[in-house]
Amino acid sequence: MNNNEMSFVVYLFHVCADKWGKASEEVYSMLEKSKCIDDYLVSNYSVLHTQGTQYLFDDIEQYLKLRGITV
């Protein structure tokens, strides 16, 4: 993961944490367990980083839902 990807992922941790009312560490754990970080956010960074915050947040929620993870 390069610096731009890292900044992108950290930004999204905080967005999700704020919207879900959870600690960033808890969000990190959920995203890591579901492989959302490596298999989705980082591997699709070139496209995803051009999207808006709400789109990304909704997409992450959908990703987790499809994997049976309830927020």
Secondary structure, DSSP 4 states (H G I P E B T S, - for coil): --HHHHHHHHHHHHHHHHHHT--HHHHHHHHHHTTHIIIIIITTHHHHTTS-HHHHHHHHHHHHHHTT---
